Amino acid sequence: MKARKLGRAAVAVAGAAGLVALAAAGASAASSSPARPALKLVAGSTDVTLENVADYGVDLDLGTHVVAGNAPIEVRTTRASYNSPVVATQYVNGKPARQLPKGLVTDFSGLGKFLHITLTDAAGKKVLDKDQALCLNGEGSRTRPDAPATSPYPDGCTANPFTQGAVWGVQTGWSSRTYDGSDPVQLANGKYKATVTVSKGYRDFFKIPAADASVKLNVTIEKGDACVRGCFGAKKAAASSVALKPHAARPTGKASVPKGPKPDLRPVPAWGIVAAPGDEGTPDAAKDFLQFSATVWNAGPSPLVLDGFRRQGKDLMDAYQYFYDTHGKEVGYQNTGTLEWDGRPGHNHWHFTDFARYSLLNSKQNEVVRSQKEAFCLAATDAIDYTVKNANWHPYNTDLHTACGDHGSLSVREVLDVGNGDTYEQSLPGQSFDITNLANGTYYVQVSANPENRLYESNTKNNVALRKVILGGTKHHRTVQVPPVGVITAP
């Protein structure tokens, strides 16, 4: 603020010649930026107060940030296959520059053990010794006037168990909050001293000077109320309420499927698999179910764009898929089925029919149970691979409120953008698999994308994924073993 006030005062008395001189000076300063570390650890304040919530603990958010110097810090992480480890590479000017040392990054949640935090109490006794990961895509902002106005990097580092590629970065002159949202710690109320330090492996890799790699803080922990995760969740949901807009009217002219880029829908193996009895007090209480999550993603290079236009007076819309050339210009369309209104509690929105199909197969891979889930509202719920061509790092429709419409809608637009996946949790009877009368043994959860081939894709040979499961136990005590898929052990 001080520099801006001085600049405005100078302009007020400079006259035309002075304006030219100022412009020349600014250009010279821009071309010779002062020396800055590539990445620097800073504290928002040296005095930090944290809330201690009963039966929860303390979120160790110390208000520290990393700040990029005279160039962006960009890291791309990839997995060649489900059998391969994660490889992290620093990119410079959009090109791979050097790989991070093995062991620093082991998954898609961020830079592992980036920070080391120690806390000592008023008596000087060490009461906490903890590592924290860093998401370069964490909450951030510009830190100086010459920083670019926007950042291109994605929001957050959340990952699906079968994520295959991620992009993390801090824009030039921007910050990224270091708090990783990890589990709360248990500490007594009182006064503490904290030391936060960038771990040696990252100091060496990013060449961070010792003076820029550590901060000391005064920490006060006091009693807090219970509005911690709940308030944050409500705020986050409200922030993602931008709706996609369909065309103003149904397409006209001859329908066509032009040559050129198209979406490529691919399922990942089912995950989050558990066996559970039906809810007490319901007709399903006497049954057992296999619950699971299923994700279908778009590997691109073109988005899947569907517009639905309502049939007058009916709870049904005609669905149209749109096609785009390599420059993103719309070049054609085709009718691809329907969208139907689902008015059941928990839904109340428009579903595209036959986007995916979920089946339970026996050991001979014959279908024994089919999920009744067959219609979907498309939303970019999971980042699966942001390193593929044309991946959209900032999809608009990240929850069901942004694209699914309501009962009064005359039209809707549903999109599955490149690099993004749509995940559904099959936990309700009818959607999950009824395994009450199935014998113990080996089965496969099959996830099929575009099962009726109503959508136009660049490749339909990769539309099926299988996940092996082994059922055991007895009624209402059914067990399920889920073998790993390559190096991925998430059940």
C-alpha positions as CSV (number, residue, x, y, z in Angstrom):
1,M,0.0,0.0,0.0
2,K,2.8,2.4,0.8
3,A,4.4,2.0,-2.6
4,R,1.1,2.6,-4.3
5,K,0.5,5.8,-2.4
6,L,3.9,7.2,-3.3
7,G,3.4,6.3,-6.9
8,R,0.0,8.1,-7.1
9,A,1.5,11.2,-5.4
10,A,4.3,11.3,-7.9
11,V,2.0,11.0,-10.8
12,A,-0.2,13.9,-9.5
13,V,2.7,16.4,-9.8
14,A,4.7,14.9,-12.7
15,G,3.1,16.2,-15.8
16,A,3.4,14.5,-19.2
17,A,7.2,14.3,-19.1
18,G,7.1,12.8,-15.7
19,L,4.6,10.1,-16.8
20,V,7.0,9.0,-19.6
21,A,9.9,8.8,-17.1
22,L,7.8,6.8,-14.7
23,A,6.8,4.4,-17.4
24,A,10.4,3.9,-18.5
25,A,11.4,3.3,-14.9
26,G,8.6,0.7,-14.5
27,A,9.7,-1.2,-17.6
28,S,13.3,-1.2,-16.4
29,A,12.2,-2.6,-13.0
30,A,10.1,-5.3,-14.6
31,S,13.0,-6.4,-16.8
32,S,15.4,-6.7,-13.8
33,S,13.4,-8.2,-11.0
34,P,15.1,-8.3,-7.6
35,A,16.7,-11.6,-6.6
36,R,14.1,-13.8,-4.7
37,P,14.2,-17.4,-3.6
38,A,12.3,-19.8,-5.9
39,L,10.1,-20.6,-2.9
40,K,9.9,-19.0,0.5
41,L,8.1,-19.9,3.8
42,V,6.4,-17.0,5.4
43,A,4.0,-16.5,8.4
44,G,0.9,-14.4,8.2
45,S,1.5,-13.4,11.8
46,T,4.0,-14.4,14.4
47,D,1.2,-14.6,17.0
48,V,-1.3,-17.4,16.4
49,T,-4.4,-18.4,18.3
50,L,-6.0,-21.8,17.8
51,E,-9.2,-23.3,19.1
52,N,-9.4,-26.4,21.1
53,V,-12.7,-28.1,20.5
54,A,-14.0,-30.7,23.0
55,D,-14.0,-34.3,21.7
56,Y,-12.2,-33.1,18.6
57,G,-8.9,-31.3,19.3
58,V,-6.9,-28.6,17.5
59,D,-6.6,-28.0,13.8
60,L,-2.9,-27.2,13.4
61,D,-3.3,-24.4,11.0
62,L,-0.5,-22.0,12.0
63,G,-1.2,-19.5,9.2
64,T,2.0,-20.2,7.3
65,H,2.4,-19.9,3.5
66,V,4.9,-20.6,0.7
67,V,5.4,-17.8,-1.8
68,A,6.8,-18.3,-5.3
69,G,9.6,-16.0,-6.4
70,N,10.3,-14.7,-9.9
71,A,8.8,-17.7,-11.7
72,P,6.0,-20.2,-11.0
73,I,6.6,-23.4,-9.1
74,E,4.9,-26.2,-11.0
75,V,5.0,-29.9,-10.2
76,R,3.2,-32.6,-12.3
77,T,2.7,-36.1,-10.8
78,T,1.9,-39.2,-12.9
79,R,1.4,-42.9,-12.6
80,A,2.2,-44.9,-15.7
81,S,-0.1,-47.7,-14.7
82,Y,-1.8,-49.1,-11.6
83,N,1.3,-51.2,-11.1
84,S,3.6,-48.1,-11.1
85,P,4.7,-45.7,-8.4
86,V,3.9,-42.0,-8.5
87,V,6.6,-39.9,-10.2
88,A,6.8,-36.2,-9.6
89,T,8.5,-33.8,-12.0
90,Q,9.1,-30.1,-11.8
91,Y,8.0,-28.2,-15.0
92,V,9.5,-25.0,-16.2
93,N,7.9,-22.9,-19.0
94,G,5.5,-25.8,-19.6
95,K,8.2,-28.4,-20.1
96,P,9.6,-31.1,-17.8
97,A,12.8,-30.0,-16.1
98,R,13.8,-32.5,-13.4
99,Q,12.3,-35.2,-11.3
100,L,11.9,-34.8,-7.6
101,P,14.0,-37.3,-5.6
102,K,12.3,-40.6,-4.9
103,G,10.5,-40.8,-1.6
104,L,9.4,-37.1,-1.5
105,V,6.1,-37.6,-3.3
106,T,4.4,-41.0,-2.9
107,D,0.8,-40.2,-3.7
108,F,-1.5,-37.5,-5.2
109,S,-2.3,-35.6,-2.0
110,G,0.7,-33.2,-2.3
111,L,4.3,-32.8,-1.4
112,G,4.7,-35.4,1.4
113,K,6.4,-34.3,4.7
114,F,7.1,-30.9,3.2
115,L,7.1,-29.1,6.6
116,H,8.3,-30.2,10.0
117,I,6.5,-28.6,13.1
118,T,7.7,-28.7,16.7
119,L,5.8,-27.2,19.6
120,T,7.3,-26.5,23.1
121,D,5.2,-25.5,26.1
122,A,5.8,-22.6,28.5
123,A,8.3,-24.8,30.4
124,G,10.3,-25.4,27.3
125,K,9.3,-29.1,27.0
126,K,8.7,-30.4,23.5
127,V,5.0,-31.5,23.3
128,L,4.6,-32.1,19.5
129,D,6.9,-33.2,16.7
130,K,5.0,-33.5,13.4
131,D,5.3,-33.5,9.6
132,Q,2.8,-31.8,7.3
133,A,2.3,-32.3,3.6
134,L,2.0,-29.3,1.3
135,C,-0.6,-28.8,-1.4
136,L,0.8,-26.3,-3.8
137,N,-2.7,-25.7,-5.0
138,G,-3.8,-24.6,-1.5
139,E,-5.7,-21.4,-0.8
140,G,-3.6,-18.5,-2.1
141,S,-3.4,-15.0,-3.4
142,R,-1.1,-12.4,-4.9
143,T,1.6,-11.1,-2.6
144,R,3.0,-8.2,-4.5
145,P,1.8,-5.7,-7.1
146,D,3.8,-7.1,-10.1
147,A,2.3,-10.6,-9.6
148,P,0.0,-11.9,-12.4
149,A,-3.7,-11.1,-11.8
150,T,-4.7,-14.8,-11.9
151,S,-3.3,-18.3,-11.3
152,P,-3.8,-21.1,-13.8
153,Y,-3.4,-23.9,-11.3
154,P,-6.2,-26.2,-10.0
155,D,-7.9,-25.8,-6.6
156,G,-6.8,-28.3,-4.0
157,C,-5.1,-31.7,-4.1
158,T,-7.9,-34.1,-3.4
159,A,-7.5,-37.4,-5.2
160,N,-9.4,-40.5,-6.1
161,P,-7.7,-43.8,-5.2
162,F,-7.2,-44.3,-8.9
163,T,-6.1,-40.8,-9.9
164,Q,-3.4,-41.1,-12.6
165,G,-2.0,-37.6,-12.9
166,A,-2.1,-34.3,-11.1
167,V,-0.9,-30.7,-11.6
168,W,0.2,-28.6,-8.6
169,G,1.6,-25.1,-8.7
170,V,2.1,-21.7,-7.2
171,Q,1.9,-18.7,-9.6
172,T,4.7,-16.2,-9.7
173,G,4.4,-13.9,-6.7
174,W,1.5,-15.8,-5.3
175,S,1.1,-17.6,-2.0
176,S,-0.2,-21.0,-1.0
177,R,-1.4,-21.8,2.5
178,T,0.5,-24.7,3.9
179,Y,-2.2,-26.2,6.2
180,D,-3.0,-29.6,4.8
181,G,-6.3,-30.3,6.6
182,S,-4.8,-33.3,8.4
183,D,-6.3,-34.8,11.5
184,P,-6.6,-32.6,14.6
185,V,-3.9,-32.9,17.4
186,Q,-4.6,-33.2,21.1
187,L,-3.0,-30.3,23.1
188,A,-3.8,-28.6,26.4
189,N,-4.9,-25.0,26.4
190,G,-2.0,-22.6,27.0
191,K,1.0,-20.8,25.5
192,Y,3.4,-22.5,23.1
193,K,6.4,-21.8,20.9
194,A,6.3,-23.3,17.4
195,T,9.0,-23.7,14.9
196,V,8.0,-24.5,11.3
197,T,10.7,-25.6,8.9
198,V,10.8,-26.8,5.3
199,S,12.2,-30.4,5.2
200,K,15.8,-30.8,4.0
201,G,14.9,-32.7,0.8
202,Y,12.7,-29.9,-0.4
203,R,15.1,-27.2,0.7
204,D,17.8,-28.8,-1.4
205,F,15.6,-29.4,-4.4
206,F,14.1,-25.9,-4.6
207,K,17.3,-24.3,-3.3
208,I,15.6,-22.5,-0.5
209,P,18.0,-20.5,1.7
210,A,17.9,-21.4,5.4
211,A,16.7,-17.9,6.3
212,D,13.6,-18.4,4.0
213,A,12.9,-22.0,5.1
214,S,11.9,-21.6,8.7
215,V,9.6,-19.4,10.9
216,K,9.1,-19.2,14.7
217,L,5.6,-18.5,16.1
218,N,3.9,-17.7,19.4
219,V,0.9,-20.0,19.7
220,T,-2.0,-19.7,22.1
221,I,-4.5,-22.5,22.4
222,E,-7.8,-21.7,23.9
223,K,-11.3,-23.3,24.3
224,G,-13.3,-23.1,21.1
225,D,-16.9,-24.1,20.0
226,A,-17.9,-27.0,17.8
227,C,-18.3,-25.1,14.6
228,V,-15.1,-26.2,12.9
229,R,-15.6,-28.6,10.0
230,G,-19.3,-27.9,9.7
231,C,-18.9,-24.2,9.0
232,F,-16.1,-24.8,6.6
233,G,-18.2,-27.3,4.6
234,A,-21.1,-24.9,4.3
235,K,-18.8,-22.2,3.0
236,K,-17.2,-24.5,0.5
237,A,-20.5,-25.7,-0.9
238,A,-21.8,-22.1,-1.3
239,A,-18.6,-21.2,-3.3
240,S,-19.3,-23.7,-6.1
241,S,-22.8,-22.6,-7.2
242,V,-22.0,-21.5,-10.7
243,A,-24.4,-23.2,-13.1
244,L,-23.6,-24.2,-16.7
245,K,-25.9,-22.7,-19.4
246,P,-27.4,-24.8,-22.2
247,H,-28.2,-23.3,-25.6
248,A,-31.2,-21.1,-25.8
249,A,-33.1,-23.6,-28.0
250,R,-32.9,-27.1,-29.5
251,P,-30.3,-27.4,-32.2
252,T,-31.6,-27.0,-35.8
253,G,-30.3,-28.2,-39.1
254,K,-28.9,-31.6,-40.0
255,A,-27.5,-33.6,-37.1
256,S,-24.0,-34.9,-37.7
257,V,-21.0,-36.5,-36.0
258,P,-18.0,-34.7,-37.5
259,K,-14.5,-36.1,-37.5
260,G,-12.3,-34.6,-34.9
261,P,-11.8,-34.6,-31.2
262,K,-14.3,-36.5,-29.0
263,P,-14.5,-37.4,-25.3
264,D,-13.0,-40.7,-24.2
265,L,-15.0,-42.2,-21.2
266,R,-13.1,-44.6,-19.0
267,P,-14.2,-46.2,-15.7
268,V,-11.7,-46.8,-12.9
269,P,-12.0,-50.0,-10.8
270,A,-14.6,-49.8,-8.1
271,W,-13.4,-48.6,-4.6
272,G,-14.8,-47.9,-1.1
273,I,-16.1,-51.5,-1.1
274,V,-17.8,-52.7,2.1
275,A,-20.4,-55.3,3.1
276,A,-23.2,-54.1,5.3
277,P,-26.7,-55.2,6.4
278,G,-29.8,-53.2,5.5
279,D,-31.0,-50.4,7.8
280,E,-32.9,-51.4,10.8
281,G,-36.6,-50.6,10.7
282,T,-36.8,-50.9,6.9
283,P,-37.9,-53.7,4.6
284,D,-34.2,-54.3,3.8
285,A,-33.2,-55.0,7.4
286,A,-33.2,-58.7,6.7
287,K,-30.8,-58.3,3.7
288,D,-27.1,-57.8,3.2
289,F,-25.6,-55.5,0.6
290,L,-22.3,-54.8,-1.1
291,Q,-21.7,-51.1,-1.2
292,F,-19.1,-49.4,-3.4
293,S,-18.1,-46.2,-5.2
294,A,-17.7,-46.0,-9.0
295,T,-16.0,-43.3,-11.1
296,V,-16.2,-42.7,-14.8
297,W,-13.8,-40.1,-16.2
298,N,-13.1,-38.3,-19.5
299,A,-9.6,-38.8,-20.9
300,G,-10.4,-36.3,-23.7
301,P,-9.2,-34.6,-25.7
302,S,-12.7,-33.1,-25.9
303,P,-15.3,-32.5,-23.2
304,L,-18.5,-34.4,-23.0
305,V,-21.2,-31.7,-23.4
306,L,-24.9,-32.6,-23.2
307,D,-27.9,-30.2,-23.5
308,G,-31.4,-31.4,-22.4
309,F,-34.6,-29.7,-23.7
310,R,-37.8,-30.6,-22.0
311,R,-40.8,-32.2,-23.8
312,Q,-43.8,-29.9,-23.1
313,G,-45.6,-31.0,-20.0
314,K,-43.5,-34.0,-19.4
315,D,-40.8,-35.0,-16.9
316,L,-38.5,-35.9,-19.8
317,M,-35.9,-34.1,-21.8
318,D,-34.3,-34.9,-25.2
319,A,-30.5,-35.0,-24.8
320,Y,-28.1,-33.7,-27.5
321,Q,-24.3,-34.2,-27.5
322,Y,-22.3,-31.4,-29.0
323,F,-18.9,-31.7,-30.8
324,Y,-16.0,-29.3,-31.1
325,D,-13.0,-28.9,-33.3
326,T,-9.4,-28.5,-32.2
327,H,-10.0,-24.8,-31.5
328,G,-13.0,-25.4,-29.3
329,K,-15.5,-24.3,-31.9
330,E,-18.8,-26.1,-31.9
331,V,-19.1,-28.0,-35.2
332,G,-22.0,-30.5,-34.8
333,Y,-24.5,-32.3,-32.6
334,Q,-26.4,-35.5,-32.3
335,N,-29.4,-36.7,-30.3
336,T,-28.1,-39.1,-27.7
337,G,-31.2,-40.2,-25.7
338,T,-33.0,-38.6,-22.9
339,L,-32.8,-37.0,-19.5
340,E,-35.4,-37.9,-16.9
341,W,-36.6,-36.1,-13.8
342,D,-35.8,-37.9,-10.5
343,G,-38.0,-36.5,-7.7
344,R,-36.9,-38.9,-5.0
345,P,-35.5,-37.4,-1.7
346,G,-31.8,-36.8,-2.1
347,H,-32.1,-36.4,-5.9
348,N,-34.6,-33.9,-7.2
349,H,-32.7,-33.2,-10.4
350,W,-32.4,-34.3,-14.0
351,H,-30.5,-37.5,-14.9
352,F,-29.0,-38.5,-18.2
353,T,-29.9,-42.1,-18.9
354,D,-27.4,-44.9,-19.6
355,F,-24.2,-43.1,-18.7
356,A,-22.9,-46.1,-16.8
357,R,-23.9,-49.5,-15.6
358,Y,-22.8,-51.4,-12.5
359,S,-22.9,-55.2,-12.3
360,L,-21.7,-57.9,-9.9
361,L,-20.2,-60.9,-11.8
362,N,-19.5,-64.4,-10.5
363,S,-16.2,-66.1,-10.7
364,K,-17.0,-67.0,-14.4
365,Q,-17.7,-63.3,-15.0
366,N,-21.4,-63.9,-15.6
367,E,-23.7,-61.2,-14.2
368,V,-25.5,-62.3,-11.0
369,V,-26.8,-58.8,-9.7
370,R,-27.2,-55.5,-11.5
371,S,-27.5,-52.2,-9.8
372,Q,-30.7,-50.3,-10.4
373,K,-28.6,-47.1,-10.8
374,E,-28.8,-46.3,-14.5
375,A,-29.3,-42.5,-14.8
376,F,-26.9,-39.8,-13.7
377,C,-26.4,-36.1,-13.3
378,L,-22.9,-35.4,-14.7
379,A,-20.5,-33.5,-12.4
380,A,-16.7,-33.1,-12.2
381,T,-16.4,-34.6,-8.7
382,D,-12.9,-36.0,-9.0
383,A,-9.7,-34.9,-10.7
384,I,-8.4,-38.1,-12.3
385,D,-5.6,-37.0,-14.7
386,Y,-4.9,-33.3,-15.2
387,T,-1.8,-34.1,-17.3
388,V,-3.9,-35.4,-20.3
389,K,-4.3,-33.1,-23.4
390,N,-6.8,-30.3,-22.9
391,A,-7.5,-31.2,-19.2
392,N,-9.7,-28.5,-17.6
393,W,-8.1,-27.6,-14.3
394,H,-11.0,-25.4,-13.3
395,P,-14.3,-27.2,-14.1
396,Y,-17.4,-25.2,-13.2
397,N,-19.7,-28.1,-12.2
398,T,-18.0,-29.7,-9.2
399,D,-21.2,-30.6,-7.4
400,L,-24.7,-31.7,-8.2
401,H,-26.2,-28.2,-7.7
402,T,-24.3,-26.7,-10.6
403,A,-25.8,-28.6,-13.5
404,C,-28.7,-30.8,-12.6
405,G,-31.6,-28.3,-12.7
406,D,-34.8,-28.4,-10.8
407,H,-38.4,-29.5,-11.5
408,G,-39.2,-26.3,-13.2
409,S,-36.2,-26.4,-15.6
410,L,-37.0,-26.3,-19.3
411,S,-33.4,-27.1,-20.3
412,V,-30.1,-28.1,-18.6
413,R,-26.5,-28.5,-19.6
414,E,-24.4,-31.3,-18.1
415,V,-20.7,-31.6,-18.8
416,L,-17.9,-34.0,-18.0
417,D,-14.7,-32.0,-18.6
418,V,-11.4,-33.5,-19.8
419,G,-9.3,-34.9,-17.0
420,N,-12.2,-35.1,-14.6
421,G,-14.3,-38.0,-13.2
422,D,-17.8,-38.4,-11.9
423,T,-18.1,-40.5,-8.8
424,Y,-21.3,-42.1,-7.4
425,E,-21.4,-43.9,-4.0
426,Q,-23.7,-46.9,-4.3
427,S,-24.8,-47.2,-0.7
428,L,-28.6,-47.4,-1.1
429,P,-30.6,-50.6,-1.6
430,G,-31.2,-51.1,-5.3
431,Q,-28.0,-49.2,-6.1
432,S,-25.7,-51.4,-4.0
433,F,-25.7,-55.1,-4.7
434,D,-28.1,-57.4,-2.8
435,I,-25.8,-60.3,-1.7
436,T,-28.2,-61.9,0.8
437,N,-28.5,-65.1,-1.1
438,L,-25.1,-65.2,-2.8
439,A,-22.7,-67.9,-1.7
440,N,-19.3,-67.0,-0.4
441,G,-16.5,-66.9,-3.0
442,T,-14.9,-64.8,-5.7
443,Y,-16.9,-62.1,-7.5
444,Y,-16.1,-59.0,-9.7
445,V,-17.6,-55.5,-9.5
446,Q,-18.0,-54.4,-13.1
447,V,-18.2,-50.7,-13.9
448,S,-19.2,-50.0,-17.6
449,A,-19.2,-46.5,-19.1
450,N,-21.6,-45.7,-21.9
451,P,-23.1,-49.2,-21.9
452,E,-25.6,-48.7,-24.7
453,N,-23.1,-46.7,-26.9
454,R,-25.5,-43.7,-27.0
455,L,-22.6,-41.3,-26.5
456,Y,-20.0,-40.7,-29.2
457,E,-16.4,-41.3,-28.1
458,S,-13.0,-41.5,-29.6
459,N,-12.5,-45.0,-28.1
460,T,-15.0,-47.5,-26.8
461,K,-12.6,-50.4,-26.1
462,N,-11.7,-49.1,-22.6
463,N,-15.2,-48.7,-21.3
464,V,-15.2,-51.6,-18.7
465,A,-13.3,-52.0,-15.4
466,L,-13.4,-54.9,-13.1
467,R,-12.5,-55.1,-9.3
468,K,-12.2,-58.5,-7.7
469,V,-13.9,-59.1,-4.4
470,I,-14.0,-62.2,-2.1
471,L,-17.2,-62.6,-0.1
472,G,-17.2,-64.5,3.2
473,G,-18.9,-64.6,6.6
474,T,-22.5,-65.3,7.5
475,K,-25.8,-63.5,7.3
476,H,-25.6,-60.0,8.7
477,H,-21.9,-60.7,9.3
478,R,-20.8,-60.8,5.7
479,T,-17.2,-60.0,5.0
480,V,-15.4,-58.8,1.9
481,Q,-11.8,-58.9,0.9
482,V,-10.7,-56.6,-1.8
483,P,-7.3,-57.5,-3.4
484,P,-5.0,-54.6,-4.5
485,V,-5.0,-53.4,-8.1
486,G,-1.3,-53.2,-8.8
487,V,0.2,-51.0,-6.1
488,I,-3.1,-49.5,-5.1
489,T,-4.4,-51.1,-1.9
490,A,-7.5,-49.0,-1.3
491,P,-10.4,-51.4,-0.8
